[in-house]
Amino acid sequence: MRFTIESSSHGVREQLFDLGDIPGVLWTPEGAAAARPLIVLGHGGGRHKKDPDIEALARRLTAECGYAVVAVDVPGHGDRPVDEEFNRIAAENQARAEAGEDLARLIADFQAFVARRTVPEWRSVVDAVQQVAHVGAGPVGYWGVSLGCGLGVPFVAAEPRVRAAVLGLGGALASAGDAARITCPVEFLLQWDDERVPRAAALALFDAFGSAEKSLHANPGKHAEVPAHELDSTLRFFTRHLGRHHPGRA
């Protein structure tokens, strides 16, 4: 793991890094010197590790909760090297969608394809980040919606260190089996008028989670219209399950 650029502002330290060919960013409180919870953020389709929504959430989790937060570019996004296979499949799916094929099925199949690569990558990222002295081997949380949900469900199912997860804007077409293996607390976001994920598929995914504690947050609006107040709920959810930490405290 090689850190490349570092900056600090408003009490948050930001470090860009490369882990092999995986570019990422780590946010920690200024002065952090002990183990603390780590939140992994999964960005949406067509976005990247420093998407404004991702960065805003990361900075709140860091500044208000004392957490470490990490996000990386998934294949075909951000600063990742060009992936010819990824680009070919994406172009084929775009053409198939324009020809009238079921969009939800195309999205699900594509996310399942990407997840086969990202799940082991993300587990390696957690391994590397938890070796950083100002992060340590604390509990792990996960947040991801849309593509971040499609990749996050198999990641959370495979990663026993994740103790709480916020997921949403995803369906059960490719994820139901993995969802059944998730037992940590889950907060699930659903947009009632989502034009990309059929409501029935989203409800089926929520139903499939094996968690004894899970809550459904359904709001009116389309796929990209998640209300801002859900970020406040996200912070409360992680604080409830992972605690609240401060820069110099274990």
C-alpha positions in Angstrom: 0.0 0.0 0.0 1.6 3.3 -1.1 0.3 6.7 0.0 0.7 9.3 -2.8 -1.0 12.6 -1.8 -2.1 13.9 1.7 -4.1 16.9 2.8 -6.0 18.0 5.9 -9.0 20.3 6.4 -11.7 20.8 9.0 -10.2 18.1 11.3 -10.1 15.4 8.6 -7.0 13.9 7.1 -7.3 12.6 3.5 -4.7 10.3 2.0 -4.8 9.0 -1.5 -3.2 5.6 -2.0 -2.5 2.8 -4.5 -2.8 -0.9 -3.6 -1.3 -2.5 -6.6 -3.5 -1.2 -9.4 -6.4 -0.2 -7.1 -6.5 3.5 -6.4 -8.2 4.5 -3.2 -8.6 7.2 -0.6 -8.5 7.0 3.2 -10.1 9.6 5.5 -9.2 9.7 9.2 -9.6 12.3 12.0 -6.6 14.6 12.4 -4.5 13.3 15.3 -5.9 9.8 15.1 -3.5 7.5 17.0 -5.4 4.3 18.0 -7.7 1.6 16.5 -11.1 2.7 15.4 -14.0 1.5 13.3 -13.5 1.4 9.5 -16.3 2.2 7.1 -16.0 0.9 3.5 -17.9 3.0 1.0 -19.0 1.6 -2.3 -19.6 4.3 -5.0 -22.4 4.1 -7.6 -22.2 3.3 -11.3 -20.4 5.8 -13.4 -19.0 7.5 -10.3 -15.7 7.2 -8.4 -14.0 7.1 -5.0 -14.1 10.9 -4.6 -17.6 11.5 -5.9 -19.0 14.5 -4.0 -21.7 12.4 -2.3 -19.1 9.8 -1.2 -16.7 12.4 0.0 -19.4 14.3 1.9 -20.5 11.1 3.7 -16.9 10.1 4.4 -16.1 13.5 6.0 -19.2 13.4 8.2 -18.4 9.8 9.4 -14.8 10.9 10.2 -15.5 14.3 11.8 -18.7 13.5 13.7 -18.1 9.8 14.6 -14.3 9.6 14.7 -14.2 6.7 12.1 -11.7 5.8 9.5 -13.3 5.7 6.0 -12.0 4.1 2.8 -13.3 4.1 -0.8 -11.7 2.7 -3.9 -12.4 3.0 -7.6 -14.1 -0.2 -8.9 -13.0 -1.6 -12.3 -13.9 0.7 -15.2 -14.3 3.7 -13.0 -12.3 6.7 -11.7 -8.5 6.2 -12.0 -8.5 2.5 -12.7 -6.5 1.3 -15.7 -8.6 0.8 -18.9 -10.3 -2.6 -18.8 -11.2 -3.8 -22.3 -13.5 -6.6 -21.1 -15.4 -4.3 -18.7 -15.8 -1.7 -21.5 -17.0 -4.4 -24.0 -19.6 -5.8 -21.7 -20.8 -2.3 -20.7 -21.2 -1.3 -24.4 -23.0 -4.5 -25.2 -25.4 -4.0 -22.3 -26.1 -0.5 -23.4 -27.0 -1.7 -26.8 -29.2 -4.5 -25.4 -31.1 -2.0 -23.2 -31.7 0.3 -26.1 -33.1 -2.7 -28.0 -35.6 -3.3 -25.3 -34.1 -6.0 -23.1 -35.0 -5.9 -19.4 -32.9 -3.2 -17.8 -33.0 -4.7 -14.3 -31.7 -8.1 -15.5 -28.9 -6.5 -17.4 -27.9 -4.4 -14.4 -28.0 -7.4 -12.1 -25.9 -9.6 -14.4 -23.3 -6.8 -14.9 -23.0 -6.2 -11.2 -22.6 -9.9 -10.5 -19.7 -9.9 -13.1 -18.0 -6.9 -11.5 -18.5 -8.4 -7.9 -16.4 -11.4 -8.7 -13.4 -9.1 -9.0 -14.3 -6.5 -6.4 -15.1 -8.7 -3.5 -11.5 -10.1 -3.1 -10.1 -6.6 -3.9 -12.1 -5.0 -1.1 -11.1 -7.7 1.3 -7.5 -7.0 0.5 -8.1 -3.2 0.9 -9.5 -3.8 4.4 -6.5 -6.0 5.3 -4.1 -3.2 4.1 -5.9 -0.3 5.7 -6.2 -2.0 9.1 -2.5 -2.3 9.2 -2.2 1.5 9.1 -1.3 2.6 12.7 -4.0 5.3 12.9 -6.7 2.9 11.7 -6.0 -0.4 13.4 -8.1 -3.6 13.5 -11.4 -2.2 14.7 -14.9 -3.3 13.6 -15.9 -2.7 10.0 -19.0 -1.2 8.5 -20.2 -1.0 4.9 -22.2 1.6 3.0 -23.2 1.3 -0.6 -26.3 2.0 -2.8 -27.0 1.2 -6.5 -23.8 -0.3 -7.9 -22.5 0.0 -4.3 -25.3 -2.3 -3.2 -24.9 -4.8 -6.0 -21.2 -5.2 -5.1 -21.7 -4.6 -1.4 -24.1 -7.5 -0.8 -21.6 -10.2 -1.8 -18.8 -8.3 0.0 -20.7 -8.1 3.3 -21.7 -11.8 2.9 -18.1 -12.8 2.4 -16.5 -10.5 5.0 -17.1 -11.5 8.7 -15.4 -8.3 9.9 -18.4 -6.2 8.7 -20.7 -5.7 11.7 -23.2 -3.3 10.2 -24.2 -2.4 6.7 -26.3 0.3 4.9 -27.4 -0.9 1.5 -30.0 0.2 -1.0 -31.3 0.9 -4.5 -30.6 -2.7 -5.4 -32.7 -5.8 -6.2 -32.7 -9.5 -5.6 -32.1 -10.7 -9.2 -28.4 -11.4 -8.6 -28.1 -10.9 -4.8 -30.7 -13.0 -3.0 -28.4 -15.9 -2.3 -25.6 -13.7 -0.9 -28.2 -11.6 1.1 -29.4 -14.8 2.9 -25.8 -15.2 4.3 -25.8 -11.7 5.8 -26.5 -11.7 9.5 -25.2 -8.3 10.7 -27.7 -5.4 11.2 -28.8 -3.9 7.9 -30.4 -0.6 7.0 -31.9 -0.7 3.5 -32.9 2.3 1.4 -35.6 1.9 -1.3 -36.9 4.6 -3.6 -40.6 3.9 -4.2 -40.6 5.2 -7.8 -37.2 3.8 -8.8 -37.0 3.6 -12.6 -34.0 1.3 -12.6 -34.8 -1.3 -9.9 -38.3 -2.7 -9.8 -40.0 -2.2 -6.4 -40.8 -5.9 -6.1 -37.1 -6.8 -6.7 -35.9 -4.3 -4.0 -38.5 -5.7 -1.5 -37.4 -9.2 -2.3 -33.8 -8.3 -1.6 -34.8 -6.8 1.8 -36.8 -9.9 2.6 -33.8 -12.1 1.6 -31.4 -10.6 4.2 -30.7 -13.2 6.9 -30.2 -10.4 9.5 -32.2 -10.6 12.7 -32.1 -6.8 12.8 -33.0 -5.1 9.6 -34.9 -1.9 8.8 -36.5 -0.7 5.5 -36.4 3.0 4.7 -38.7 3.6 1.8 -39.0 7.1 0.4 -41.0 8.5 -2.6 -39.0 9.4 -5.7 -36.8 8.1 -8.4 -33.5 6.2 -8.2 -31.2 9.2 -7.6 -33.6 11.1 -5.3 -32.7 9.6 -1.9 -33.6 12.3 0.7 -30.7 14.1 2.4 -32.0 13.1 5.8 -31.1 9.5 5.2 -27.4 10.5 5.7 -28.3 11.5 9.3 -29.9 8.1 9.7 -26.8 6.4 8.4 -24.6 8.2 11.0 -27.1 7.2 13.8 -27.1 3.6 12.5 -23.3 3.2 12.5 -23.0 5.0 15.9 -25.5 2.6 17.4 -23.7 -0.5 16.2 -20.0 0.6 16.1 -19.9 3.3 18.8 -18.5 6.8 18.5 -14.7 7.3 18.6 -12.3 10.3 19.0 -8.9 10.9 17.5 -6.7 9.7 20.4 -8.9 7.0 21.9 -9.0 3.3 21.3 
